[in-house]
Amino acid sequence: GQGYQNVADAQRVTLPYQAAPSEGDQLGQLQIAESMILQGNKGLLVSPQTDNNLQPAMEAASAQGIMVVNVNDAVIPSAEHYVGNVQRDNDVRVAQWFIDNAPEGGKVAVIEGQPGVFAAGQRTDGFTATITEAGNFEVVASVPANWSRETAYDAASTILQQHPDLIGFYANNDGTDGISDAYASIRAGDLTGTVDSFPVLTGEVAMEVVLRLIGGQDLPRVVATPQALITADNVEDYSVEDTAALREMLLAE
């Protein structure tokens, strides 16, 4: 939302912005999208929770000539335009970190997000498939935590009691997401790493894309946005609030 607003302010564009009450409220998200269509907006930026929960709204918007851009999270197959990162690739990066830094292998566990939510499924699958293929790792538990810190803490505590020789956890968030608390935890030495998908930058790119599409420009169906594995080795390099500087740094890599 902040990324959208940054570009909207710079371009003097009116931006109504709403989110569902919770990440699992698929009907609430659909109702918000349908309401925004009725408000007469020229463009609609959506981050679907599943690959079909916003399908009715997207079809209604397209029928009325509203430009629709699918931004991150789930990808609706019929979406004409998508801006964001590849969710599954986030967690391939995490699995590869384990493979590179624990070559002897061992037991690992996954703290999942919300069942049925696209991002959670993709992140879990990317990590589990990649680390299992390495041959010397065992995923001993994979437990939903519904994007809740408290639920995740309880699940992790139980897993540690059952598997005291566990060498590591991968959490759907925040072993992926890169929120400010994760950066602080990495600096403190409590969290090994996170995959940052740079949501503010993604929002800015998405807003630029929808404005260009409304203006009649011909753009690719998919505009990929960057992501990076953040650890103690590079946490300060990525701790920049200036998205212009961040974009320049990422493009240089």
N, C-alpha and C positions, 0 to 999 in steps of 0.2 A: 504493500500500500504506500509506503514512503517513497519507493521508487517511482510509482505512478505519479504521485503528487509532485515530486521534484520536477518532472518534465511538464506536467500540466501547468504548474506555476510559471515555469520559464516560457511556455508557449501561450499562456493566458487562456487555458482551456478549462472549462467547468468539469469537475470530476466528482460525481457521487461515488462513494466507496463503502461497501458493506461486506461483512463476512457472516457466515452462519454461526449460531451460538456455540457450537462445538464442532470438532473435526469429523464427528460421526453423524452429524445432522444433515443427511442427504436431502431430505424433503425441505428443510429450512433453507438450504442453499438454493434449491430449485425455485422456491417461492421468491427469494430475493432477486434472482435472475429474471423471473417473469415480471416482477414489479418494475425493474429497471427498464425493461423493454417498453413498458407502458409509459415511461417518463419521457419518451421521445429522444433518447440518446442516439447519436450517430454511430457509436462504436461500443462494443461490449467485450471486456476482458474477463475471462473466466478461468478459474483454477478448479476443475471438477474433482470431487472426492472419489468418484469411480469413473469407469469408461463409458457410463451411460446415464448417470443421474441427471445430467444437464442437457441431455439430447433433445428433449422437447423444447427447452428454451432456445437452444441454438437453432433449431429448425424454424421456430417462430421468428427469431431475430432475422435470420437470413431471408425469410419470406417477405419481411418488411424492408429489406435493403439495408439492414444494420450490419456493419462490418464486425465479425466475431473473430477473436483471437484466443486460442487455448493457451494459457500460460502455466507451464509447469504442472506438477502433480499428475493426475490421470490424463491420459490422452484419449480423447473421443475419436474413434476411427474416421468419422466423417468430417472432422475439423479441417477446414480449408487452410488454416494458418496455425502454426504452433511456435511458441517461443519458450525456451527453457532448457534445462539440462536433462541428461538421460539418467533417470532414477536408478536403474539397475547398475550403471557404471559407478555410481557413488560407492557402492559396497564391494564391487570388484576391487576398487582401490584399497579398501580396508583389509580385505582378505589378502591382497598382495603384500600389504605391510606385514601381516602376521607371517606369511610365507618367507619374506625376506629377513625378518628380524627374529624369528623363532624357527630356524631351519631344522631343529630337532623335533618339531611338531608338538602335539599335546592335545589336551581337552579344551574346547572353547564352548561358549554358550551365546545364545542370541536373545536379547530382549526386544521383542517385536513392538510395532505400533498397534494400530487398531485393526482387528480382523475385517477383511472386506474392503479396506481402503487401498487404493492402487499403489501409492507410494510405499506403504508398509510392505505389501507383498513383493514388490520389485526389489526393495532394499534387502529383505530377508533372503530372497532367492539369489540375488547377485552374490551376496556374501557366502551363503551356504554352498552353492554349486561350485564356486571358485575354490574355496578352502578345502572342500571335500576332494576335489580333483587332484589336489596336491599329494594326497595319499597318506600323509602322516599326521593328519589332524582328525579329531573326532568331535562333531557337534553333539554334545551330550544333552542339551536342552535348548528349546526354542519356545519362548513363552510370551504371549501377548500382554502388553502393559497399557494399551489404550491411550498412549501419549501422556501418561500420568507419571510424575516423578515418584509419588508415593507407591503406586502399584509396581513400578519398576524396581524401586528399592526393596520392596517385600519379595518380589520374584527373585531378584539377584541374591538376597540373603538366603532364601531357601535353596537355591542352586548351589551356593557356596557350601552350605551345610552338607548337601548331598555329594558334592564333588570338591573336597578341599584341595585337590591337586589341579584344579582348573588354572589354566595359564592366562585366560583373558575372556573378556566380554566384548561382543559387538552389540550396540544398542541402536535401534532404528532412529532414535533421536535421544541424546545428542552424541552419537558416534557419527551421525550425519546431521547436518543443518548449519553448524557454525554460529550459534547464537552467542551473545556477549558473555553469558555465564560459562560457556564452553571454553572460550578464549581465556577467561580468568582462571578456570580450573586447570587448563594446560600450563599456564604460567606458574600456578601453585604446585604443579607436579602431581595433581590428583587424577587428571584425565590424560591419557597418552596422546589422543588425537581426535580430530573430527574432520569430516569432509564438508567444506564450506561451498555452498552453491551460490553464494553472493546474491541473496534475494533482492536487496535494494537495487543492485546493478541490473538484475533480471527484470525488475519492474520498470526501470528506466528504458531498457531496450524494448520491452513489450509496448510501452506507451509510444515510443518513437515509431515502432512498426505499425501500430493501429492508425496513428495520425498520417503516416505516409500512405497506407492503404486507402484511407478515406480521401486522401488527396489524389488518388488515382495512380500511384506508383505500382509497378509490377515487381513483387518481391518473391523470393523462394517460399515454398510452403513451410519449410522448417528453418528457423533461425536459432541456432544452438548457442547457449550461453555457457560461460566457463564454470569449472569447479576445481577444487584443489584440496589435497590432503594436508591438513594443518597439524603440525607437531611442535614440540619445543624447539626444534631446529629452525623453524621458519615462522613461528607465531608472530614475531614482531614485524616481519616483512609484510604480512597481510593485515596488520592492525592499523589500517588506514580508513578514515571515514570519508575521505574525498573520493567519490566514485570515479571521477575523471582520472585521478592518479591511479586508482586500482585498475581501471580499464586499460590504461596505457601499460601498466606492469604486466597484466595478464596477456595482452596482445604480443608483448615482447618475448614471452616464454615459448 
